[in-house]
Amino acid sequence: MEEMPFENAKLQLEQGDAMFLYTDGVTEAMDIHDNLYTDPRLEKILQKLNANASITDIMNGVISDVKLFATGAPQADDITVLTLRYQGRVFTTLTVQIANNRPEIARLSGIIEEFLASNDVPMNVGFAIDLALDELLTNIISYGFPDGGKHTITIQIDVSTTDVKVIISDEGVPFNPLEQEEVDTTLSIEDREIGGLGIHLVKKTMNHLGYEREENRNVLTLVKGMAG
């Protein structure tokens, strides 16, 4: 377009960085008084959202805020958003499927231990991952399938130079372990409520945890840095 200034720019994304792209229908959405949503309001809602929120939560948060702002006014333009999160370069990937029974956890542990060792993952990192998987898979197998029957749980492990990422996917009942109340570790054993400590330990040992419900499946992502 003539007389339309623009600049070329380059930006290096670091692992975990997110990009939010949108059409002008977002910032030019109007309320009932014809006021525009504007760029500053968009920046404000993005800053308000948790930096570690899932890309789905980021998109839904912005769309919800735009709809709230424009309540009662007709939509003036298309509203489209796209969110990306850079996960870093992956060197090696392992995918394993297990059945929903407890002995499968021990079988998986042996496979993962060999895989991590072959990729020079530090022992303390491998131990933390094994502990987290044992806790999470035990919960999934014990409570995720109240109807019984045979089900498949998929575990994918990506090893990069900086970290190990684990993705657990299952078709069990919806369950987000990140929404569980924090355990008060200052209480005595007698005063603590039963349960919750395992998930508490997973939260403390992993560098990042994320949860999404995708196509009737629970998808839980764990990231553990190579530095431990």
Rosetta constraint file for C-alpha pairs under 8 A:
AtomPair CA 13 CA 17 HARMONIC 6.04 0.50
AtomPair CA 13 CA 86 HARMONIC 6.99 0.50
AtomPair CA 14 CA 86 HARMONIC 7.13 0.50
AtomPair CA 14 CA 88 HARMONIC 7.20 0.50
AtomPair CA 15 CA 86 HARMONIC 5.55 0.50
AtomPair CA 15 CA 87 HARMONIC 5.21 0.50
AtomPair CA 15 CA 88 HARMONIC 4.73 0.50
AtomPair CA 16 CA 85 HARMONIC 6.10 0.50
AtomPair CA 16 CA 86 HARMONIC 5.46 0.50
AtomPair CA 16 CA 87 HARMONIC 5.56 0.50
AtomPair CA 16 CA 88 HARMONIC 7.36 0.50
AtomPair CA 17 CA 85 HARMONIC 5.70 0.50
AtomPair CA 17 CA 86 HARMONIC 5.66 0.50
AtomPair CA 17 CA 87 HARMONIC 7.87 0.50
AtomPair CA 18 CA 55 HARMONIC 7.94 0.50
AtomPair CA 18 CA 83 HARMONIC 6.97 0.50
AtomPair CA 18 CA 84 HARMONIC 5.45 0.50
AtomPair CA 18 CA 85 HARMONIC 4.16 0.50
AtomPair CA 18 CA 86 HARMONIC 6.30 0.50
AtomPair CA 19 CA 83 HARMONIC 5.59 0.50
AtomPair CA 19 CA 84 HARMONIC 5.14 0.50
AtomPair CA 19 CA 85 HARMONIC 6.37 0.50
AtomPair CA 20 CA 81 HARMONIC 7.19 0.50
AtomPair CA 20 CA 82 HARMONIC 5.92 0.50
AtomPair CA 20 CA 83 HARMONIC 4.61 0.50
AtomPair CA 20 CA 84 HARMONIC 6.70 0.50
AtomPair CA 21 CA 81 HARMONIC 5.63 0.50
AtomPair CA 21 CA 82 HARMONIC 5.06 0.50
AtomPair CA 21 CA 83 HARMONIC 6.26 0.50
AtomPair CA 22 CA 26 HARMONIC 6.75 0.50
AtomPair CA 22 CA 79 HARMONIC 7.59 0.50
AtomPair CA 22 CA 80 HARMONIC 5.65 0.50
AtomPair CA 22 CA 81 HARMONIC 4.30 0.50
AtomPair CA 22 CA 82 HARMONIC 6.28 0.50
AtomPair CA 23 CA 27 HARMONIC 7.87 0.50
AtomPair CA 23 CA 78 HARMONIC 7.38 0.50
AtomPair CA 23 CA 79 HARMONIC 6.18 0.50
AtomPair CA 23 CA 80 HARMONIC 5.55 0.50
AtomPair CA 23 CA 81 HARMONIC 6.68 0.50
AtomPair CA 24 CA 28 HARMONIC 5.75 0.50
AtomPair CA 24 CA 77 HARMONIC 7.88 0.50
AtomPair CA 24 CA 79 HARMONIC 7.44 0.50
AtomPair CA 25 CA 29 HARMONIC 5.60 0.50
AtomPair CA 25 CA 76 HARMONIC 7.26 0.50
AtomPair CA 25 CA 77 HARMONIC 4.87 0.50
AtomPair CA 25 CA 78 HARMONIC 5.18 0.50
AtomPair CA 25 CA 79 HARMONIC 4.71 0.50
AtomPair CA 25 CA 80 HARMONIC 7.30 0.50
AtomPair CA 26 CA 37 HARMONIC 7.16 0.50
AtomPair CA 26 CA 66 HARMONIC 6.88 0.50
AtomPair CA 26 CA 78 HARMONIC 7.90 0.50
AtomPair CA 26 CA 79 HARMONIC 5.41 0.50
AtomPair CA 26 CA 80 HARMONIC 7.30 0.50
AtomPair CA 27 CA 36 HARMONIC 6.74 0.50
AtomPair CA 27 CA 37 HARMONIC 4.95 0.50
AtomPair CA 27 CA 38 HARMONIC 4.51 0.50
AtomPair CA 27 CA 39 HARMONIC 5.62 0.50
AtomPair CA 27 CA 42 HARMONIC 6.91 0.50
AtomPair CA 28 CA 36 HARMONIC 5.11 0.50
AtomPair CA 28 CA 37 HARMONIC 5.61 0.50
AtomPair CA 28 CA 38 HARMONIC 6.16 0.50
AtomPair CA 28 CA 77 HARMONIC 7.96 0.50
AtomPair CA 29 CA 36 HARMONIC 5.59 0.50
AtomPair CA 29 CA 37 HARMONIC 5.36 0.50
AtomPair CA 29 CA 38 HARMONIC 7.97 0.50
AtomPair CA 29 CA 66 HARMONIC 7.15 0.50
AtomPair CA 29 CA 70 HARMONIC 6.68 0.50
AtomPair CA 29 CA 75 HARMONIC 6.98 0.50
AtomPair CA 29 CA 76 HARMONIC 6.51 0.50
AtomPair CA 29 CA 77 HARMONIC 7.27 0.50
AtomPair CA 30 CA 34 HARMONIC 5.05 0.50
AtomPair CA 30 CA 35 HARMONIC 5.21 0.50
AtomPair CA 30 CA 36 HARMONIC 4.64 0.50
AtomPair CA 30 CA 37 HARMONIC 6.10 0.50
AtomPair CA 30 CA 69 HARMONIC 7.64 0.50
AtomPair CA 30 CA 70 HARMONIC 5.67 0.50
AtomPair CA 30 CA 73 HARMONIC 6.90 0.50
AtomPair CA 30 CA 75 HARMONIC 7.65 0.50
AtomPair CA 30 CA 76 HARMONIC 7.30 0.50
AtomPair CA 31 CA 35 HARMONIC 5.51 0.50
AtomPair CA 31 CA 36 HARMONIC 6.83 0.50
AtomPair CA 31 CA 37 HARMONIC 7.67 0.50
AtomPair CA 31 CA 69 HARMONIC 5.99 0.50
AtomPair CA 31 CA 70 HARMONIC 4.23 0.50
AtomPair CA 31 CA 71 HARMONIC 6.62 0.50
AtomPair CA 31 CA 72 HARMONIC 7.31 0.50
AtomPair CA 31 CA 73 HARMONIC 5.56 0.50
AtomPair CA 32 CA 70 HARMONIC 6.77 0.50
AtomPair CA 32 CA 71 HARMONIC 7.33 0.50
AtomPair CA 32 CA 72 HARMONIC 6.12 0.50
AtomPair CA 32 CA 73 HARMONIC 4.88 0.50
AtomPair CA 37 CA 41 HARMONIC 6.36 0.50
AtomPair CA 37 CA 42 HARMONIC 7.51 0.50
AtomPair CA 37 CA 66 HARMONIC 7.20 0.50
AtomPair CA 37 CA 69 HARMONIC 7.14 0.50
AtomPair CA 38 CA 42 HARMONIC 6.65 0.50
AtomPair CA 39 CA 43 HARMONIC 6.19 0.50
AtomPair CA 40 CA 44 HARMONIC 6.10 0.50
AtomPair CA 41 CA 45 HARMONIC 6.33 0.50
AtomPair CA 42 CA 46 HARMONIC 6.26 0.50
AtomPair CA 42 CA 62 HARMONIC 7.42 0.50
AtomPair CA 43 CA 47 HARMONIC 6.16 0.50
AtomPair CA 44 CA 48 HARMONIC 6.17 0.50
AtomPair CA 45 CA 49 HARMONIC 6.30 0.50
AtomPair CA 45 CA 61 HARMONIC 7.78 0.50
AtomPair CA 45 CA 62 HARMONIC 6.70 0.50
AtomPair CA 45 CA 65 HARMONIC 7.67 0.50
AtomPair CA 46 CA 58 HARMONIC 7.40 0.50
AtomPair CA 46 CA 62 HARMONIC 7.28 0.50
AtomPair CA 47 CA 51 HARMONIC 7.71 0.50
AtomPair CA 49 CA 53 HARMONIC 7.04 0.50
AtomPair CA 49 CA 58 HARMONIC 6.73 0.50
AtomPair CA 49 CA 61 HARMONIC 7.42 0.50
AtomPair CA 52 CA 208 HARMONIC 7.95 0.50
AtomPair CA 52 CA 210 HARMONIC 7.88 0.50
AtomPair CA 53 CA 57 HARMONIC 6.08 0.50
AtomPair CA 53 CA 58 HARMONIC 6.51 0.50
AtomPair CA 53 CA 210 HARMONIC 7.47 0.50
AtomPair CA 54 CA 58 HARMONIC 6.39 0.50
AtomPair CA 54 CA 210 HARMONIC 6.50 0.50
AtomPair CA 54 CA 211 HARMONIC 7.25 0.50
AtomPair CA 54 CA 212 HARMONIC 7.32 0.50
AtomPair CA 55 CA 59 HARMONIC 6.28 0.50
AtomPair CA 55 CA 83 HARMONIC 5.79 0.50
AtomPair CA 55 CA 84 HARMONIC 6.72 0.50
AtomPair CA 55 CA 85 HARMONIC 7.05 0.50
AtomPair CA 56 CA 60 HARMONIC 6.07 0.50
AtomPair CA 56 CA 83 HARMONIC 7.79 0.50
AtomPair CA 56 CA 212 HARMONIC 7.76 0.50
AtomPair CA 57 CA 61 HARMONIC 5.82 0.50
AtomPair CA 58 CA 62 HARMONIC 6.37 0.50
AtomPair CA 58 CA 83 HARMONIC 7.56 0.50
AtomPair CA 59 CA 63 HARMONIC 6.23 0.50
AtomPair CA 59 CA 81 HARMONIC 6.76 0.50
AtomPair CA 59 CA 82 HARMONIC 7.26 0.50
AtomPair CA 59 CA 83 HARMONIC 6.68 0.50
AtomPair CA 60 CA 64 HARMONIC 5.93 0.50
AtomPair CA 61 CA 65 HARMONIC 6.26 0.50
AtomPair CA 62 CA 66 HARMONIC 6.24 0.50
AtomPair CA 63 CA 67 HARMONIC 6.19 0.50
AtomPair CA 64 CA 68 HARMONIC 6.11 0.50
AtomPair CA 65 CA 69 HARMONIC 6.14 0.50
AtomPair CA 66 CA 70 HARMONIC 6.18 0.50
AtomPair CA 67 CA 71 HARMONIC 5.94 0.50
AtomPair CA 70 CA 74 HARMONIC 7.76 0.50
AtomPair CA 70 CA 75 HARMONIC 7.82 0.50
AtomPair CA 88 CA 160 HARMONIC 7.47 0.50
AtomPair CA 89 CA 160 HARMONIC 6.04 0.50
AtomPair CA 89 CA 161 HARMONIC 7.78 0.50
AtomPair CA 90 CA 158 HARMONIC 6.12 0.50
AtomPair CA 90 CA 159 HARMONIC 5.92 0.50
AtomPair CA 90 CA 160 HARMONIC 4.66 0.50
AtomPair CA 90 CA 161 HARMONIC 7.82 0.50
AtomPair CA 91 CA 158 HARMONIC 7.28 0.50
AtomPair CA 91 CA 159 HARMONIC 5.82 0.50
AtomPair CA 91 CA 160 HARMONIC 5.07 0.50
AtomPair CA 91 CA 161 HARMONIC 7.48 0.50
AtomPair CA 92 CA 119 HARMONIC 7.92 0.50
AtomPair CA 92 CA 158 HARMONIC 5.74 0.50
AtomPair CA 92 CA 159 HARMONIC 5.24 0.50
AtomPair CA 92 CA 160 HARMONIC 6.93 0.50
AtomPair CA 93 CA 156 HARMONIC 7.04 0.50
AtomPair CA 93 CA 157 HARMONIC 5.57 0.50
AtomPair CA 93 CA 158 HARMONIC 4.49 0.50
AtomPair CA 93 CA 159 HARMONIC 6.41 0.50
AtomPair CA 94 CA 115 HARMONIC 7.63 0.50
AtomPair CA 94 CA 156 HARMONIC 5.63 0.50
AtomPair CA 94 CA 157 HARMONIC 5.11 0.50
AtomPair CA 94 CA 158 HARMONIC 6.60 0.50
AtomPair CA 95 CA 154 HARMONIC 7.14 0.50
AtomPair CA 95 CA 155 HARMONIC 5.72 0.50
AtomPair CA 95 CA 156 HARMONIC 4.33 0.50
AtomPair CA 95 CA 157 HARMONIC 6.42 0.50
AtomPair CA 96 CA 108 HARMONIC 7.63 0.50
AtomPair CA 96 CA 154 HARMONIC 5.90 0.50
AtomPair CA 96 CA 155 HARMONIC 5.27 0.50
AtomPair CA 96 CA 156 HARMONIC 6.42 0.50
AtomPair CA 97 CA 152 HARMONIC 6.41 0.50
AtomPair CA 97 CA 153 HARMONIC 5.61 0.50
AtomPair CA 97 CA 154 HARMONIC 4.46 0.50
AtomPair CA 97 CA 155 HARMONIC 6.19 0.50
AtomPair CA 98 CA 104 HARMONIC 6.06 0.50
AtomPair CA 98 CA 105 HARMONIC 7.87 0.50
AtomPair CA 98 CA 108 HARMONIC 7.50 0.50
AtomPair CA 98 CA 152 HARMONIC 5.76 0.50
AtomPair CA 98 CA 153 HARMONIC 5.36 0.50
AtomPair CA 98 CA 154 HARMONIC 6.52 0.50
AtomPair CA 99 CA 104 HARMONIC 6.50 0.50
AtomPair CA 99 CA 150 HARMONIC 6.89 0.50
AtomPair CA 99 CA 151 HARMONIC 5.84 0.50
AtomPair CA 99 CA 152 HARMONIC 4.84 0.50
AtomPair CA 99 CA 153 HARMONIC 6.21 0.50
AtomPair CA 100 CA 104 HARMONIC 7.45 0.50
AtomPair CA 100 CA 141 HARMONIC 5.22 0.50
AtomPair CA 100 CA 150 HARMONIC 6.56 0.50
AtomPair CA 100 CA 151 HARMONIC 5.59 0.50
AtomPair CA 100 CA 152 HARMONIC 6.19 0.50
AtomPair CA 100 CA 153 HARMONIC 6.77 0.50
AtomPair CA 101 CA 105 HARMONIC 7.78 0.50
AtomPair CA 101 CA 141 HARMONIC 6.20 0.50
AtomPair CA 102 CA 106 HARMONIC 7.73 0.50
AtomPair CA 102 CA 138 HARMONIC 6.88 0.50
AtomPair CA 102 CA 141 HARMONIC 6.98 0.50
AtomPair CA 103 CA 107 HARMONIC 6.80 0.50
AtomPair CA 104 CA 108 HARMONIC 6.13 0.50
AtomPair CA 105 CA 109 HARMONIC 6.12 0.50
AtomPair CA 105 CA 134 HARMONIC 6.59 0.50
AtomPair CA 105 CA 137 HARMONIC 7.17 0.50
AtomPair CA 105 CA 138 HARMONIC 7.86 0.50
AtomPair CA 106 CA 110 HARMONIC 6.54 0.50
AtomPair CA 107 CA 111 HARMONIC 6.60 0.50
AtomPair CA 108 CA 112 HARMONIC 6.13 0.50
AtomPair CA 109 CA 113 HARMONIC 5.99 0.50
AtomPair CA 109 CA 130 HARMONIC 6.44 0.50
AtomPair CA 110 CA 114 HARMONIC 6.34 0.50
AtomPair CA 111 CA 115 HARMONIC 6.26 0.50
AtomPair CA 112 CA 116 HARMONIC 6.01 0.50
AtomPair CA 112 CA 130 HARMONIC 7.91 0.50
AtomPair CA 113 CA 117 HARMONIC 6.12 0.50
AtomPair CA 113 CA 126 HARMONIC 6.92 0.50
AtomPair CA 113 CA 130 HARMONIC 7.89 0.50
AtomPair CA 114 CA 118 HARMONIC 6.16 0.50
AtomPair CA 115 CA 119 HARMONIC 6.51 0.50
AtomPair CA 116 CA 120 HARMONIC 6.39 0.50
AtomPair CA 116 CA 121 HARMONIC 5.28 0.50
AtomPair CA 116 CA 126 HARMONIC 6.64 0.50
AtomPair CA 117 CA 121 HARMONIC 5.72 0.50
AtomPair CA 117 CA 122 HARMONIC 7.69 0.50
AtomPair CA 117 CA 123 HARMONIC 7.79 0.50
AtomPair CA 119 CA 159 HARMONIC 7.51 0.50
AtomPair CA 121 CA 125 HARMONIC 6.73 0.50
AtomPair CA 121 CA 126 HARMONIC 6.58 0.50
AtomPair CA 121 CA 226 HARMONIC 6.99 0.50
AtomPair CA 122 CA 126 HARMONIC 6.35 0.50
AtomPair CA 122 CA 226 HARMONIC 6.95 0.50
AtomPair CA 123 CA 127 HARMONIC 6.04 0.50
AtomPair CA 124 CA 128 HARMONIC 6.26 0.50
AtomPair CA 124 CA 228 HARMONIC 6.77 0.50
AtomPair CA 125 CA 129 HARMONIC 6.31 0.50
AtomPair CA 125 CA 224 HARMONIC 6.97 0.50
AtomPair CA 125 CA 225 HARMONIC 7.59 0.50
AtomPair CA 125 CA 226 HARMONIC 6.56 0.50
AtomPair CA 125 CA 227 HARMONIC 7.88 0.50
AtomPair CA 125 CA 228 HARMONIC 5.54 0.50
AtomPair CA 126 CA 130 HARMONIC 6.10 0.50
AtomPair CA 127 CA 131 HARMONIC 6.12 0.50
AtomPair CA 128 CA 132 HARMONIC 6.16 0.50
AtomPair CA 128 CA 205 HARMONIC 6.60 0.50
AtomPair CA 128 CA 206 HARMONIC 7.76 0.50
AtomPair CA 129 CA 133 HARMONIC 6.09 0.50
AtomPair CA 129 CA 224 HARMONIC 7.49 0.50
AtomPair CA 130 CA 134 HARMONIC 6.11 0.50
AtomPair CA 131 CA 135 HARMONIC 6.37 0.50
AtomPair CA 131 CA 202 HARMONIC 7.91 0.50
AtomPair CA 132 CA 136 HARMONIC 6.13 0.50
AtomPair CA 132 CA 201 HARMONIC 7.84 0.50
AtomPair CA 132 CA 202 HARMONIC 5.33 0.50
AtomPair CA 133 CA 137 HARMONIC 5.70 0.50
AtomPair CA 134 CA 138 HARMONIC 5.95 0.50
AtomPair CA 135 CA 139 HARMONIC 6.40 0.50
AtomPair CA 135 CA 198 HARMONIC 5.99 0.50
AtomPair CA 135 CA 199 HARMONIC 7.15 0.50
AtomPair CA 135 CA 202 HARMONIC 7.88 0.50
AtomPair CA 136 CA 140 HARMONIC 6.27 0.50
AtomPair CA 136 CA 199 HARMONIC 7.39 0.50
AtomPair CA 137 CA 141 HARMONIC 6.01 0.50
AtomPair CA 138 CA 142 HARMONIC 5.90 0.50
AtomPair CA 139 CA 143 HARMONIC 5.85 0.50
AtomPair CA 139 CA 144 HARMONIC 7.19 0.50
AtomPair CA 140 CA 144 HARMONIC 4.67 0.50
AtomPair CA 140 CA 145 HARMONIC 7.62 0.50
AtomPair CA 140 CA 170 HARMONIC 7.97 0.50
AtomPair CA 140 CA 172 HARMONIC 7.32 0.50
AtomPair CA 141 CA 145 HARMONIC 6.84 0.50
AtomPair CA 144 CA 172 HARMONIC 4.55 0.50
AtomPair CA 144 CA 173 HARMONIC 5.33 0.50
AtomPair CA 144 CA 174 HARMONIC 7.93 0.50
AtomPair CA 144 CA 175 HARMONIC 7.90 0.50
AtomPair CA 145 CA 149 HARMONIC 7.78 0.50
AtomPair CA 145 CA 172 HARMONIC 5.35 0.50
AtomPair CA 145 CA 173 HARMONIC 6.59 0.50
AtomPair CA 151 CA 171 HARMONIC 7.49 0.50
AtomPair CA 152 CA 170 HARMONIC 6.77 0.50
AtomPair CA 152 CA 171 HARMONIC 7.57 0.50
AtomPair CA 153 CA 168 HARMONIC 7.23 0.50
AtomPair CA 153 CA 169 HARMONIC 5.91 0.50
AtomPair CA 153 CA 170 HARMONIC 4.79 0.50
AtomPair CA 153 CA 171 HARMONIC 7.44 0.50
AtomPair CA 154 CA 167 HARMONIC 7.98 0.50
AtomPair CA 154 CA 168 HARMONIC 5.85 0.50
AtomPair CA 154 CA 169 HARMONIC 5.15 0.50
AtomPair CA 154 CA 170 HARMONIC 6.47 0.50
AtomPair CA 155 CA 166 HARMONIC 6.97 0.50
AtomPair CA 155 CA 167 HARMONIC 5.71 0.50
AtomPair CA 155 CA 168 HARMONIC 4.72 0.50
AtomPair CA 155 CA 169 HARMONIC 6.50 0.50
AtomPair CA 156 CA 166 HARMONIC 5.67 0.50
AtomPair CA 156 CA 167 HARMONIC 5.09 0.50
AtomPair CA 156 CA 168 HARMONIC 6.63 0.50
AtomPair CA 157 CA 164 HARMONIC 6.93 0.50
AtomPair CA 157 CA 165 HARMONIC 5.65 0.50
AtomPair CA 157 CA 166 HARMONIC 4.55 0.50
AtomPair CA 157 CA 167 HARMONIC 6.49 0.50
AtomPair CA 158 CA 164 HARMONIC 5.72 0.50
AtomPair CA 158 CA 165 HARMONIC 5.10 0.50
AtomPair CA 158 CA 166 HARMONIC 6.51 0.50
AtomPair CA 159 CA 163 HARMONIC 6.27 0.50
AtomPair CA 159 CA 164 HARMONIC 4.66 0.50
AtomPair CA 159 CA 165 HARMONIC 6.55 0.50
AtomPair CA 160 CA 164 HARMONIC 6.32 0.50
AtomPair CA 161 CA 226 HARMONIC 7.59 0.50
AtomPair CA 162 CA 225 HARMONIC 6.02 0.50
AtomPair CA 162 CA 226 HARMONIC 5.51 0.50
AtomPair CA 162 CA 227 HARMONIC 7.89 0.50
AtomPair CA 163 CA 223 HARMONIC 6.76 0.50
AtomPair CA 163 CA 224 HARMONIC 5.55 0.50
AtomPair CA 163 CA 225 HARMONIC 4.08 0.50
AtomPair CA 163 CA 226 HARMONIC 4.75 0.50
AtomPair CA 163 CA 227 HARMONIC 7.97 0.50
AtomPair CA 164 CA 223 HARMONIC 5.76 0.50
AtomPair CA 164 CA 224 HARMONIC 5.31 0.50
AtomPair CA 164 CA 225 HARMONIC 6.32 0.50
AtomPair CA 164 CA 226 HARMONIC 7.00 0.50
AtomPair CA 165 CA 221 HARMONIC 7.05 0.50
AtomPair CA 165 CA 222 HARMONIC 5.65 0.50
AtomPair CA 165 CA 223 HARMONIC 4.44 0.50
AtomPair CA 165 CA 224 HARMONIC 6.48 0.50
AtomPair CA 166 CA 221 HARMONIC 5.69 0.50
AtomPair CA 166 CA 222 HARMONIC 5.02 0.50
AtomPair CA 166 CA 223 HARMONIC 6.35 0.50
AtomPair CA 167 CA 219 HARMONIC 6.76 0.50
AtomPair CA 167 CA 220 HARMONIC 5.66 0.50
AtomPair CA 167 CA 221 HARMONIC 4.52 0.50
AtomPair CA 167 CA 222 HARMONIC 6.42 0.50
AtomPair CA 168 CA 218 HARMONIC 7.77 0.50
AtomPair CA 168 CA 219 HARMONIC 5.68 0.50
AtomPair CA 168 CA 220 HARMONIC 5.14 0.50
AtomPair CA 168 CA 221 HARMONIC 6.47 0.50
AtomPair CA 169 CA 217 HARMONIC 6.39 0.50
AtomPair CA 169 CA 218 HARMONIC 5.53 0.50
AtomPair CA 169 CA 219 HARMONIC 4.55 0.50
AtomPair CA 169 CA 220 HARMONIC 6.52 0.50
AtomPair CA 170 CA 217 HARMONIC 5.36 0.50
AtomPair CA 170 CA 218 HARMONIC 5.34 0.50
AtomPair CA 170 CA 219 HARMONIC 6.85 0.50
AtomPair CA 171 CA 216 HARMONIC 6.28 0.50
AtomPair CA 171 CA 217 HARMONIC 4.46 0.50
AtomPair CA 171 CA 218 HARMONIC 6.32 0.50
AtomPair CA 172 CA 217 HARMONIC 6.70 0.50
AtomPair CA 172 CA 218 HARMONIC 6.91 0.50
AtomPair CA 173 CA 218 HARMONIC 7.83 0.50
AtomPair CA 174 CA 213 HARMONIC 7.20 0.50
AtomPair CA 174 CA 216 HARMONIC 7.87 0.50
AtomPair CA 174 CA 217 HARMONIC 7.46 0.50
AtomPair CA 174 CA 218 HARMONIC 6.23 0.50
AtomPair CA 175 CA 218 HARMONIC 6.92 0.50
AtomPair CA 176 CA 180 HARMONIC 7.57 0.50
AtomPair CA 176 CA 211 HARMONIC 6.32 0.50
AtomPair CA 176 CA 212 HARMONIC 7.90 0.50
AtomPair CA 176 CA 218 HARMONIC 7.81 0.50
AtomPair CA 177 CA 199 HARMONIC 6.98 0.50
AtomPair CA 177 CA 211 HARMONIC 8.00 0.50
AtomPair CA 178 CA 209 HARMONIC 7.74 0.50
AtomPair CA 178 CA 210 HARMONIC 7.73 0.50
AtomPair CA 178 CA 211 HARMONIC 7.37 0.50
AtomPair CA 180 CA 196 HARMONIC 7.59 0.50
AtomPair CA 181 CA 196 HARMONIC 7.90 0.50
AtomPair CA 182 CA 196 HARMONIC 7.73 0.50
AtomPair CA 182 CA 200 HARMONIC 6.78 0.50
AtomPair CA 183 CA 196 HARMONIC 6.44 0.50
AtomPair CA 183 CA 197 HARMONIC 6.41 0.50
AtomPair CA 183 CA 200 HARMONIC 6.54 0.50
AtomPair CA 184 CA 192 HARMONIC 7.38 0.50
AtomPair CA 185 CA 192 HARMONIC 7.97 0.50
AtomPair CA 187 CA 191 HARMONIC 5.93 0.50
AtomPair CA 187 CA 192 HARMONIC 5.99 0.50
AtomPair CA 188 CA 192 HARMONIC 6.31 0.50
AtomPair CA 196 CA 200 HARMONIC 6.22 0.50
AtomPair CA 197 CA 201 HARMONIC 6.22 0.50
AtomPair CA 198 CA 202 HARMONIC 6.39 0.50
AtomPair CA 199 CA 203 HARMONIC 6.23 0.50
AtomPair CA 200 CA 204 HARMONIC 6.33 0.50
AtomPair CA 201 CA 205 HARMONIC 6.10 0.50
AtomPair CA 202 CA 206 HARMONIC 6.04 0.50
AtomPair CA 203 CA 207 HARMONIC 7.92 0.50
AtomPair CA 203 CA 208 HARMONIC 7.84 0.50
AtomPair CA 203 CA 209 HARMONIC 7.12 0.50
AtomPair CA 205 CA 224 HARMONIC 7.83 0.50
AtomPair CA 206 CA 222 HARMONIC 6.56 0.50
AtomPair CA 206 CA 223 HARMONIC 6.00 0.50
AtomPair CA 206 CA 224 HARMONIC 5.15 0.50
AtomPair CA 206 CA 225 HARMONIC 7.97 0.50
AtomPair CA 207 CA 222 HARMONIC 7.67 0.50
AtomPair CA 207 CA 223 HARMONIC 5.63 0.50
AtomPair CA 207 CA 224 HARMONIC 5.20 0.50
AtomPair CA 207 CA 225 HARMONIC 6.51 0.50
AtomPair CA 208 CA 221 HARMONIC 7.87 0.50
AtomPair CA 208 CA 222 HARMONIC 5.81 0.50
AtomPair CA 208 CA 223 HARMONIC 5.02 0.50
AtomPair CA 208 CA 224 HARMONIC 7.01 0.50
AtomPair CA 209 CA 220 HARMONIC 7.30 0.50
AtomPair CA 209 CA 221 HARMONIC 5.59 0.50
AtomPair CA 209 CA 222 HARMONIC 4.78 0.50
AtomPair CA 209 CA 223 HARMONIC 6.55 0.50
AtomPair CA 210 CA 220 HARMONIC 5.78 0.50
AtomPair CA 210 CA 221 HARMONIC 4.97 0.50
AtomPair CA 210 CA 222 HARMONIC 6.70 0.50
AtomPair CA 211 CA 218 HARMONIC 7.37 0.50
AtomPair CA 211 CA 219 HARMONIC 5.74 0.50
AtomPair CA 211 CA 220 HARMONIC 4.61 0.50
AtomPair CA 211 CA 221 HARMONIC 6.30 0.50
AtomPair CA 212 CA 218 HARMONIC 6.30 0.50
AtomPair CA 212 CA 219 HARMONIC 5.27 0.50
AtomPair CA 212 CA 220 HARMONIC 6.65 0.50
AtomPair CA 213 CA 217 HARMONIC 5.61 0.50
AtomPair CA 213 CA 218 HARMONIC 4.91 0.50
AtomPair CA 213 CA 219 HARMONIC 6.03 0.50
AtomPair CA 214 CA 218 HARMONIC 6.51 0.50
AtomPair CA 214 CA 219 HARMONIC 6.79 0.50
AtomPair CA 224 CA 228 HARMONIC 6.85 0.50
